[in-house]
Amino acid sequence: MTSTARKEEDSVMEQQHIRSLRDRVVIVTGAGTGIGRATAVAMAEAGARVLGVGRRQSALDETAAMHSGIATLAIDVCSEQAPELIIGTAIDRWGQVDVLVNNAGATARLSFDEVTRSRITDLFDLNVIAPTMLAQAALPHLRRSKGSIINVSSTYGHRPHPGGAHYGATKAALEQLTRTWAVELAKDGVRVNAIAPGPTESEALSVSGLTQEEVIAIKKEQASKIPLGRRGEPEEVASWIVRFAEPTATWLTGQVLTIDGGLELI
């Protein structure tokens, strides 16, 4: 094969990859910042029609401004009516749902002495119950489209993290849901996988009640422990979420992929 022919073939393959999700409808929760925003943009760039969901309309507007393929819905995913409204919005607009990305979540750094019933309840409500109810609402449409659920866990869902026990517990629960749903829904052709990022640049620490000085110190401490020497970027995680959603991943289900710069190895 000549170099010119090889370049042409590479160009065709690249274009196919770029538009690999053409006309698919993707819902991304927590789309206003961080991994959620990067995922919404990456999905749209891959050809998908994206519904970005979050609590703050101003943040969602910034996400939508990054690509014309992104529509938004401002809603608290923990509200009782959220699942019906989110799925209904996608169906009313596009008539289908092909991929659900359960990204919305919260972290908390609490010592065992500090933890309270309300903090535990809030974490499980957002990180476990909300994605469960949204997936349940999406299920009839995902069965029809042979679609995919992608849950966003954390490296701390399967490795200990002092001060983050209950946050880690919610992510461990989400990983177990991922595996069990994958088995339960395999007969319907619905794939369920999870991505488990390590410390990634986002607003998560800033909105967790920590001071700016504490956030800076934690980020520095985390980076020092990661073999690759830095925290991750949202786009590095989003690219793998897109790959899990692509039609070429049709034989991949029940998997939890850790993307943490090697942190889980030490």
C-alpha positions as CSV (number, residue, x, y, z in Angstrom):
1,M,0.0,0.0,0.0
2,T,1.4,3.4,-1.0
3,S,1.8,6.1,1.6
4,T,-0.9,8.1,-0.1
5,A,-3.4,5.2,0.0
6,R,-2.5,4.6,3.6
7,K,-3.2,8.2,4.5
8,E,-6.5,8.1,2.7
9,E,-7.5,4.9,4.5
10,D,-6.5,6.4,7.9
11,S,-8.5,9.5,7.0
12,V,-11.6,7.5,6.3
13,M,-11.2,5.5,9.5
14,E,-10.7,8.7,11.4
15,Q,-13.9,10.2,10.0
16,Q,-15.8,7.0,10.8
17,H,-14.6,7.2,14.4
18,I,-15.4,10.9,14.7
19,R,-19.1,10.3,13.5
20,S,-19.4,6.8,15.1
21,L,-22.5,7.8,17.1
22,R,-24.3,9.6,14.3
23,D,-28.1,9.9,15.0
24,R,-27.8,8.2,18.4
25,V,-29.5,9.9,21.3
26,V,-27.4,10.2,24.5
27,I,-28.4,11.5,27.9
28,V,-25.5,12.8,30.1
29,T,-26.2,13.8,33.7
30,G,-24.0,16.2,35.5
31,A,-23.2,17.8,32.1
32,G,-22.6,21.3,33.5
33,T,-19.0,20.8,34.4
34,G,-16.0,18.5,34.5
35,I,-16.3,15.0,33.1
36,G,-20.0,15.5,32.3
37,R,-19.4,18.5,30.2
38,A,-16.4,16.9,28.4
39,T,-18.6,13.8,27.8
40,A,-21.5,15.8,26.3
41,V,-19.1,17.6,23.9
42,A,-17.3,14.4,23.0
43,M,-20.6,12.6,22.3
44,A,-21.8,15.4,20.1
45,E,-18.5,15.5,18.2
46,A,-19.0,11.8,17.6
47,G,-22.4,12.6,15.9
48,A,-24.8,12.0,18.8
49,R,-27.7,14.2,19.7
50,V,-27.1,14.9,23.4
51,L,-29.3,15.9,26.2
52,G,-27.1,17.4,28.9
53,V,-28.7,17.4,32.4
54,G,-27.7,19.3,35.4
55,R,-28.9,21.6,38.2
56,R,-27.5,24.9,37.0
57,Q,-28.9,26.3,33.8
58,S,-26.0,28.8,33.5
59,A,-23.4,25.9,33.5
60,L,-25.5,23.9,31.1
61,D,-25.6,26.9,28.8
62,E,-21.8,27.0,28.7
63,T,-21.8,23.4,27.8
64,A,-24.4,23.8,25.0
65,A,-22.4,26.7,23.6
66,M,-19.5,24.3,22.9
67,H,-21.5,22.2,20.3
68,S,-24.7,22.7,18.4
69,G,-25.7,19.0,19.0
70,I,-26.2,19.6,22.7
71,A,-29.6,20.4,24.2
72,T,-30.0,20.9,27.9
73,L,-32.4,20.3,30.8
74,A,-31.9,21.9,34.2
75,I,-33.3,19.6,36.9
76,D,-32.2,18.0,40.2
77,V,-31.7,14.3,39.3
78,C,-32.6,13.4,42.9
79,S,-36.1,14.8,42.6
80,E,-38.9,12.3,42.4
81,Q,-40.1,13.6,39.0
82,A,-36.7,13.8,37.4
83,P,-36.5,10.4,35.7
84,E,-39.8,10.8,33.9
85,L,-39.0,14.4,32.9
86,I,-35.5,13.6,31.7
87,I,-36.5,10.6,29.6
88,G,-39.6,12.4,28.4
89,T,-37.6,15.4,27.2
90,A,-35.4,13.2,25.1
91,I,-38.3,11.2,23.7
92,D,-40.3,14.3,22.9
93,R,-37.3,15.9,21.1
94,W,-35.8,12.9,19.3
95,G,-38.1,9.9,19.7
96,Q,-35.5,7.6,21.1
97,V,-32.8,7.0,23.8
98,D,-29.7,5.0,22.9
99,V,-27.2,5.8,25.6
100,L,-27.5,6.8,29.3
101,V,-24.4,8.2,31.0
102,N,-25.0,8.3,34.7
103,N,-22.3,10.9,35.6
104,A,-24.0,13.2,38.1
105,G,-22.5,12.6,41.6
106,A,-21.0,14.2,44.7
107,T,-17.9,13.5,46.7
108,A,-17.3,14.1,50.4
109,R,-14.3,14.0,52.6
110,L,-15.4,13.1,56.1
111,S,-13.6,11.3,59.0
112,F,-15.5,8.5,60.7
113,D,-16.0,10.9,63.7
114,E,-17.6,13.6,61.5
115,V,-20.0,11.6,59.4
116,T,-23.7,12.1,59.9
117,R,-26.9,10.2,58.9
118,S,-27.9,13.1,56.6
119,R,-24.5,13.2,54.8
120,I,-24.7,9.5,54.2
121,T,-28.2,9.7,52.9
122,D,-27.4,12.6,50.6
123,L,-24.5,10.7,49.1
124,F,-26.4,7.6,48.4
125,D,-29.4,9.5,47.1
126,L,-27.3,11.2,44.4
127,N,-24.7,8.5,43.7
128,V,-26.8,5.4,43.9
129,I,-30.6,6.0,44.0
130,A,-30.8,8.7,41.3
131,P,-28.9,6.7,38.6
132,T,-30.9,3.7,39.5
133,M,-34.2,5.4,39.0
134,L,-33.1,7.2,35.8
135,A,-31.9,3.9,34.3
136,Q,-35.2,2.2,35.2
137,A,-37.1,5.0,33.4
138,A,-34.8,4.7,30.3
139,L,-35.0,1.0,30.2
140,P,-38.0,0.5,27.8
141,H,-36.3,2.8,25.3
142,L,-32.9,1.2,25.7
143,R,-34.4,-2.2,25.2
144,R,-36.0,-1.0,21.9
145,S,-32.7,0.5,20.7
146,K,-30.4,-2.2,22.1
147,G,-28.8,0.6,23.9
148,S,-26.2,1.1,26.6
149,I,-25.9,2.4,30.2
150,I,-22.5,3.8,31.3
151,N,-22.1,4.6,35.0
152,V,-19.3,6.8,36.2
153,S,-17.8,5.3,39.3
154,S,-14.4,6.2,40.9
155,T,-11.1,4.5,41.6
156,Y,-12.2,4.9,45.2
157,G,-15.1,2.5,44.5
158,H,-12.6,-0.3,44.8
159,R,-9.6,1.0,46.8
160,P,-9.7,2.4,50.3
161,H,-9.5,6.2,50.8
162,P,-9.3,7.5,54.4
163,G,-11.8,10.3,54.8
164,G,-13.8,9.0,51.8
165,A,-15.3,5.8,53.2
166,H,-19.0,6.6,52.5
167,Y,-18.3,8.2,49.1
168,G,-16.3,5.1,48.2
169,A,-19.2,3.0,49.4
170,T,-21.6,4.7,47.0
171,K,-19.2,4.1,44.1
172,A,-18.7,0.4,45.1
173,A,-22.5,0.1,45.1
174,L,-22.6,1.6,41.6
175,E,-20.0,-0.8,40.3
176,Q,-22.0,-3.8,41.7
177,L,-25.1,-2.4,40.1
178,T,-23.2,-2.2,36.8
179,R,-22.2,-5.8,36.9
180,T,-25.6,-7.1,38.0
181,W,-27.5,-5.0,35.5
182,A,-25.2,-6.2,32.8
183,V,-26.3,-9.8,33.6
184,E,-29.9,-9.0,34.0
185,L,-30.2,-6.9,30.8
186,A,-28.0,-9.0,28.5
187,K,-31.0,-10.9,27.3
188,D,-32.4,-7.6,26.1
189,G,-29.3,-6.6,24.2
190,V,-28.7,-3.7,26.6
191,R,-25.0,-3.3,27.6
192,V,-24.0,-1.9,31.0
193,N,-20.5,-0.7,31.8
194,A,-18.7,1.7,34.1
195,I,-15.8,4.1,34.0
196,A,-13.8,4.6,37.3
197,P,-11.8,7.8,37.1
198,G,-9.1,8.7,39.5
199,P,-8.7,12.3,40.7
200,T,-9.8,14.5,37.8
201,E,-9.9,18.2,37.4
202,S,-13.5,19.4,38.1
203,E,-15.5,21.5,40.6
204,A,-16.2,18.4,42.8
205,L,-13.8,19.4,45.6
206,S,-14.7,23.0,45.5
207,V,-18.4,22.3,46.0
208,S,-17.9,19.7,48.7
209,G,-17.6,22.3,51.5
210,L,-13.8,22.5,51.5
211,T,-11.9,25.8,51.6
212,Q,-9.9,26.9,48.6
213,E,-6.7,26.2,50.6
214,E,-7.9,22.7,51.4
215,V,-8.7,22.1,47.8
216,I,-5.3,23.1,46.6
217,A,-3.6,21.0,49.3
218,I,-5.7,17.9,48.4
219,K,-5.0,18.3,44.7
220,K,-1.3,18.5,45.4
221,E,-1.4,15.5,47.6
222,Q,-3.3,13.5,45.1
223,A,-1.0,14.3,42.2
224,S,2.0,13.3,44.3
225,K,0.6,9.8,44.8
226,I,-0.4,9.1,41.2
227,P,2.3,7.2,39.2
228,L,1.9,9.4,36.2
229,G,2.4,12.5,38.4
230,R,-0.7,14.5,37.8
231,R,-4.5,14.6,38.1
232,G,-6.5,13.6,35.1
233,E,-8.3,15.9,32.6
234,P,-12.0,15.5,31.9
235,E,-11.4,14.9,28.2
236,E,-9.2,11.9,29.0
237,V,-12.1,10.2,30.8
238,A,-14.8,11.3,28.3
239,S,-13.0,9.7,25.4
240,W,-13.4,6.3,27.0
241,I,-17.0,6.9,27.8
242,V,-17.6,7.5,24.1
243,R,-15.7,4.3,23.3
244,F,-18.0,2.3,25.6
245,A,-21.0,3.8,23.8
246,E,-19.8,3.1,20.3
247,P,-21.5,0.4,18.2
248,T,-18.1,-1.4,17.9
249,A,-18.3,-2.2,21.6
250,T,-21.3,-4.5,21.1
251,W,-19.6,-7.5,23.0
252,L,-18.5,-5.4,26.0
253,T,-20.7,-5.5,29.1
254,G,-20.3,-5.7,32.8
255,Q,-16.9,-4.1,32.8
256,V,-15.5,-1.4,35.1
257,L,-12.5,0.4,33.5
258,T,-10.3,2.3,35.8
259,I,-8.6,5.5,34.4
260,D,-6.5,6.9,37.2
261,G,-2.9,7.4,36.0
262,G,-1.9,4.1,37.7
263,L,-3.2,5.1,41.2
264,E,-4.9,1.8,41.9
265,L,-1.6,0.0,41.3
266,I,0.0,1.3,44.5
